[in-house]
Amino acid sequence: MQPDIIALQETHLNPCDKLKIPNYTPYRTDRTTHRGGGTALLVKNSIDHHPTPIASTSFENTTVILDLPNNNNISITSIYRPPHGRINTQELDRLFSQTAKAIVVGDFNAKHAAWSVGNSNSNGSIIHDHIANNNLVLLAPLEPTHFPYHHPSSSTLDFGILKNISSGDATSINDLSSDHNPVAFEINVNASLASSAKKVNITNWTIFCETISNRVPGNPKMNNIADVDDCIRQFTCNITTAVNLATKSRVIAGPFRQLPTFIVDKIKLKNRFRKLYQQTFYPPYKRKAYKLQREIHEDIVNFDNNRWREMIQGINPEDNSLYEMNRKLSKKFIPTPPILDTDGMKYTPLGKANAFRHSLENSFQVNPEPYSNSHIKKVNRSISNYFHNIHNTSQPEIVSPQEVISLIKKLNPRKATGPDGVSNKALRMLTLNAVTHLTKIFNKCLALHHFPDSWKLAHVLMFPKPNQNHKLPGSYRPISLLSNIGKLFEKVLLKRLNDHCLKNSIIPAEQFGFRSGHSCTHQLLRVTNKIVDGFNAKMYTGGVFLDVKKAFDRMWHNGLIAKLIDFKFPDYLTIIIQKFLSNR
C-alpha cells in the first residue's frame, strides 16, 4: 500500500534530524521545548499542495492544503494532543477554517463511548460535543488503536474528523512495533489525483522503422511557405504516430526495496503474535513479538549493508556505472514553494505559472535608459533600407542527406523533447527515405528564407538557482525545450554562419565564448599567461571585468541584424535569422 498522504504523530524529531521517504515531500512541526511530541505530513510528489502553518498552544499540528482541480481545495492536518491538559475548541476550529473541506487526523488522546471502549475523558466529551454542534463527521476505526506497553488494556485514541466530506473508511492495522496501531483512512474527495505509478516505455525500433518507411515519402512536393509548414506538420505527425505504434508502456510494480522472503515471513509472524497479544494480553505473545522485532531490525540492517556492498563492488571505472550511481544518489526532488506574484502569494500550478510569466515578461524587455535615440534610428533605417532593396538574394548552400545524417549522429538521445514530442532517439532511428524527406524540408526553408513558427514554440521549465529565495520568481532560471527538428535546422544554419565567420576572419582571436575548441579554462590560462608575462617584465597588469545584466534576455535584435549586414553575411542567412528572432 502506497498512501497518498502519511500523517505522523509523536515523531520525537529534532530540527537537525532528517525525515525522508522516496517520492514524498515531508513537512514537520518539531517540538523544540522538551523531549517528545512532534507531528509530520508526507505528501506524494505527484499531488499539488502547499503548507500552511497554524499556531496552537493546546495541540501540535502540521497542515497542508491540497490544490485540487476546480478550486476544490482540501486542508489536511496531522494533530497530536498531549495526554494532559484541556483541548481548546477555538484552536481546533482554526484547523477547519482554512478551506471549505478539511480532514484532521491523528492522536487526540481523547476517549468517548462514540468511538472508544472504556471510560470517557474530558477531552473526549469536548470533541464529541464539538463534532455534534458543528456538523462535522467522525471517522474512527472499529478496532482499538492504542495498546499500552505496561497495562493490559486498549482504547481508540487515533481517529479523524471531516468537514464537508460525507464519509470514509478507517481501519486499525496491526503493523509496526509502536503501542499505537497505524490507521488507514480511505476518503473520497471527489477529485482525480495524479498517479505516481512509475511507467517505462519500451519501443520496438524495428516496427518504428517499418512504419516510417511506409508513411513518409522521400520526395515531398513543396511550392510555397504554406506547403512547407504543412509538410513539417505531417512529417512530425508521422514520427509521433510511428513511435506510438511501436511503443508499449509497462508499470513498474513493487516496493522500492524488495525484502528477502525470510524477512517478510518474520514480519508476518511478528504481526500474528502482536495481534494475539492485543486480543488476549497474554505476556508470552508480547515477548515473542518483541523478540521477532529485534531480529527483523538486525536482518534488515544486514540486508541493506550487503546490498550496498554489492553495488560498490559492481562499479567499473571504465564505464558509466560510477556516473550513474552518483546521478541516482544525488538526484533530489525539489518541490516548488508558493511563488510571490505582484498581487500576493500563488499556491496553485496555474498561479505559479502566471507569476513566472510576469517575471519573464519583465526580463525580456529592452534595457532602460541611457541609450542613444539617434543611433537606434540610424540602425533601424539601415535595416529597413537593406530589406527594402533586396531583390536577388544570394544562392543558399544546399543541404545534403549526408550532412543531415552527420548532424543526427551527434544528437544526444537522452535530451528531452519539445512541444512536438519528437525525441532525438526517434530522429537517430530515421530511415533513409525519412532523412531525404527532412533534407528536402531544410533545403526548401533555405530557398524560401523561412523559419517555421512551429519550431519557435517551447516548453519552458523553471529551475531554482542555488542559495536564493525560491519564493521569488526571479530566483529561477528558465530552460526552453524546443522542437528537436527545429534545433537540427538551427545546426544547419550555424554551420553556414561559422563558415562565413572563418572565411572572413570575423571573430577576434580574443573571443573564447561560443567557439569550437575554446573554453573558459583556455581563456583563464591565457589571462594567467598575460599576468605572468607582465610580472616577469616588472609591469603592472590591469583587468576590467564586465557582467552585463540580462545580456541574452534583452538582446537588441535589430542591433544583431545590423551586425550581420555590416559583416556581409549571405542575404538568405540574414533574412532567415531575422525571421528566427521575430514572434518569439
Secondary structure, 3 states (H helix, E strand, C coil): CCCCEEEEECCCCCCCCCCCCCCEEEEEECCCCCCCCCEEEEEECCCCEEECCCCCCCCEEEEEEECCHHHCCEEEEEEECCCCCCCCHHHHHHHHCCCCEEEEEEECCCCCCCCCCCCCCHHHHHHHHHHHHCCCEEECCCCCCECCCCCCCCECCEEEEEECCCCEEEEECCCCCCCECCEEEEECCCCCCCCCCCEEEEECHHHHHHHHHHHCCCCCCCCCHHHHHHHHHHHHHHHHHHHHHHEEEEECCCCCCCCCHHHHHHHHHHHHHHHHHHHHCCHHHHHHHHHHHHHHHHHHHHHHHHHHHHHHHCCCCCCCHHHHHHHHHHCCCCCCCCEEECCEEECCHHHHHHHHHHHHHHHCCCCCCCCCHHHHHHHHHHHHHHHHCCCCCCCCCCCCHHHHHHHHHCCCCCCCCCCCCCCHHHHHCCCHHHHHHHHHHHHHHHHCCCCCHHHCCEEEEEEECCCCCCCCHHHEEEEEEECHHHHHHHHHHHHHHHHHHHHCCCCCCCCCCCCCCCCHHHHHHHHHHHHHHHHHCCCCCCCCCCCCCCCCCCCCHHHHHHHHHHCCCCHHHHHHHHHHHCCC
